[in-house]
Amino acid sequence: MTIDAAPDRPEPFWFPHSCTILLPAAAIAPKICRDFVTTVLDLIGFGYLAERAALCTSELVTNAHRYAGGLVHLQFTADRTRVRVSVYDSSPERPRLRLATDDQVGGRGLGLVDAMADDWGITDSRSGLPSKGVWFELHTLRAVA
């Protein structure tokens, strides 16, 4: 097995790349953050990751909106091998990966992130502020047989 770049991907214009967005944890926040992440991925040549990134971003920002309130701070970073999206909120409470039953409306968000992302985790603070962040990573390279 070898590692190869995705086909037809233009060379990104610089690396590493980092950008951030800060907005109220309102009902529209997941859409704004999802659009932000997919636009940046297209801009830097990683548009082929947009569908997975949009789903994971939407789940993390929705959790921040539903359970934390206040502000959502999304941080996007990318280098040649990975993209990382971190979503910080003001709640110190750590989310848990759980299995929702068929009759439950919610409880599947982190399960989706776990299934779609190459890696994910939780960090306890951001620059010494009382908050937590949940992040996911997508690898920019793919394995080819």
KOLNUFI-332839 format. One line per field, with one value per residue (C-alpha): residue number from 1; residue in one letter; x, y, z. Coordinates in nm, 2 decimals. Example, Ala and Ser with C-alpha at 12.3 -4.5 7.8 and 13.67 -1.06 7.14 Angstrom:
REM KOLNUFI-332839
k = [1, 2] $
r = [a, s] $
px = [1.23, 1.37] $
py = [-0.45, -0.11] $
pz = [0.78, 0.71] $
//
This chain:
REM KOLNUFI-332839
k = [1, 2, 3, 4, 5, 6, 7, 8, 9, 10, 11, 12, 13, 14, 15, 16, 17, 18, 19, 20, 21, 22, 23, 24, 25, 26, 27, 28, 29, 30, 31, 32, 33, 34, 35, 36, 37, 38, 39, 40, 41, 42, 43, 44, 45, 46, 47, 48, 49, 50, 51, 52, 53, 54, 55, 56, 57, 58, 59, 60, 61, 62, 63, 64, 65, 66, 67, 68, 69, 70, 71, 72, 73, 74, 75, 76, 77, 78, 79, 80, 81, 82, 83, 84, 85, 86, 87, 88, 89, 90, 91, 92, 93, 94, 95, 96, 97, 98, 99, 100, 101, 102, 103, 104, 105, 106, 107, 108, 109, 110, 111, 112, 113, 114, 115, 116, 117, 118, 119, 120, 121, 122, 123, 124, 125, 126, 127, 128, 129, 130, 131, 132, 133, 134, 135, 136, 137, 138, 139, 140, 141, 142, 143, 144, 145] $
r = [m, t, i, d, a, a, p, d, r, p, e, p, f, w, f, p, h, s, c, t, i, l, l, p, a, a, a, i, a, p, k, i, c, r, d, f, v, t, t, v, l, d, l, i, g, f, g, y, l, a, e, r, a, a, l, c, t, s, e, l, v, t, n, a, h, r, y, a, g, g, l, v, h, l, q, f, t, a, d, r, t, r, v, r, v, s, v, y, d, s, s, p, e, r, p, r, l, r, l, a, t, d, d, q, v, g, g, r, g, l, g, l, v, d, a, m, a, d, d, w, g, i, t, d, s, r, s, g, l, p, s, k, g, v, w, f, e, l, h, t, l, r, a, v, a] $
px = [0.00, 0.13, 0.02, -0.08, -0.24, -0.61, -0.66, -0.70, -0.63, -0.46, -0.16, -0.27, -0.13, 0.04, 0.08, 0.02, -0.32, -0.52, -0.84, -1.10, -1.46, -1.63, -2.01, -2.31, -2.42, -2.75, -2.95, -2.79, -2.44, -2.40, -2.49, -2.25, -1.96, -2.04, -2.03, -1.72, -1.53, -1.64, -1.55, -1.20, -1.15, -1.24, -1.01, -0.70, -0.75, -0.91, -1.27, -1.29, -1.30, -1.59, -1.88, -1.72, -1.59, -1.94, -2.11, -1.85, -1.85, -2.23, -2.24, -1.98, -2.13, -2.49, -2.37, -2.22, -2.54, -2.77, -2.57, -2.34, -2.48, -2.27, -2.01, -1.88, -1.52, -1.43, -1.06, -0.96, -0.60, -0.46, -0.12, -0.02, -0.13, -0.43, -0.72, -0.82, -1.14, -1.18, -1.50, -1.47, -1.76, -1.79, -1.91, -1.65, -1.86, -1.70, -1.93, -1.96, -1.97, -2.29, -2.51, -2.86, -3.15, -3.38, -3.65, -3.41, -3.42, -3.06, -2.74, -2.58, -2.36, -2.03, -2.10, -2.12, -1.80, -1.63, -1.74, -1.66, -1.34, -0.99, -0.94, -1.12, -1.09, -1.16, -0.94, -1.01, -0.91, -0.83, -0.56, -0.63, -1.00, -1.26, -1.39, -1.35, -1.30, -1.40, -1.19, -1.17, -0.91, -0.93, -0.63, -0.56, -0.37, -0.54, -0.42, -0.41, -0.37] $
py = [0.00, 0.35, 0.69, 0.92, 1.26, 1.29, 1.30, 1.63, 1.83, 2.16, 2.24, 2.46, 2.81, 2.80, 2.58, 2.57, 2.74, 2.86, 3.06, 3.11, 3.23, 3.34, 3.37, 3.34, 2.98, 3.05, 2.80, 2.93, 2.87, 2.52, 2.63, 2.93, 2.71, 2.43, 2.68, 2.84, 2.51, 2.39, 2.72, 2.72, 2.36, 2.45, 2.75, 2.56, 2.26, 2.01, 2.03, 1.65, 1.65, 1.89, 1.65, 1.47, 1.80, 1.96, 1.68, 1.67, 2.05, 2.06, 1.80, 1.98, 2.32, 2.19, 2.04, 2.38, 2.55, 2.30, 2.24, 2.54, 2.86, 3.17, 3.19, 2.93, 2.96, 2.75, 2.71, 2.56, 2.45, 2.26, 2.14, 1.91, 1.59, 1.68, 1.92, 1.99, 2.17, 2.26, 2.39, 2.57, 2.67, 2.81, 2.49, 2.30, 1.98, 1.72, 1.55, 1.17, 0.93, 0.73, 0.49, 0.62, 0.38, 0.38, 0.58, 0.86, 1.18, 1.29, 1.14, 1.04, 1.34, 1.22, 0.88, 1.03, 1.23, 0.91, 0.72, 1.00, 1.16, 1.00, 1.12, 1.33, 1.43, 1.68, 1.95, 2.11, 2.47, 2.73, 2.99, 2.95, 3.04, 2.82, 2.63, 2.31, 2.22, 1.92, 1.86, 1.63, 1.56, 1.44, 1.31, 1.48, 1.18, 0.86, 0.50, 0.35, -0.03] $
pz = [0.00, -0.09, 0.01, -0.27, -0.29, -0.40, -0.78, -0.96, -0.65, -0.71, -0.50, -0.21, -0.22, 0.12, 0.43, 0.71, 0.69, 0.99, 1.03, 1.30, 1.34, 1.65, 1.67, 1.90, 1.97, 1.79, 1.58, 1.26, 1.39, 1.26, 0.90, 0.92, 1.05, 0.80, 0.51, 0.64, 0.67, 0.32, 0.16, 0.32, 0.21, -0.15, -0.13, -0.03, -0.26, -0.02, -0.14, -0.16, 0.22, 0.23, 0.28, 0.58, 0.73, 0.69, 0.88, 1.16, 1.19, 1.20, 1.48, 1.70, 1.66, 1.72, 2.05, 2.14, 2.05, 2.23, 2.55, 2.61, 2.47, 2.48, 2.20, 1.96, 1.86, 1.55, 1.47, 1.13, 1.07, 0.78, 0.66, 0.38, 0.57, 0.78, 0.84, 1.20, 1.30, 1.67, 1.82, 2.16, 2.38, 2.73, 2.90, 3.10, 3.08, 2.86, 2.60, 2.60, 2.31, 2.37, 2.19, 2.13, 2.12, 1.82, 2.00, 2.11, 1.90, 1.99, 2.11, 1.78, 1.71, 1.85, 1.71, 1.37, 1.42, 1.55, 1.23, 0.98, 1.11, 1.10, 1.46, 1.72, 2.08, 2.36, 2.50, 2.84, 2.78, 2.53, 2.62, 2.99, 2.95, 3.13, 2.83, 2.64, 2.28, 2.07, 1.76, 1.46, 1.20, 0.84, 0.67, 0.34, 0.19, 0.10, 0.08, -0.27, -0.34] $
//
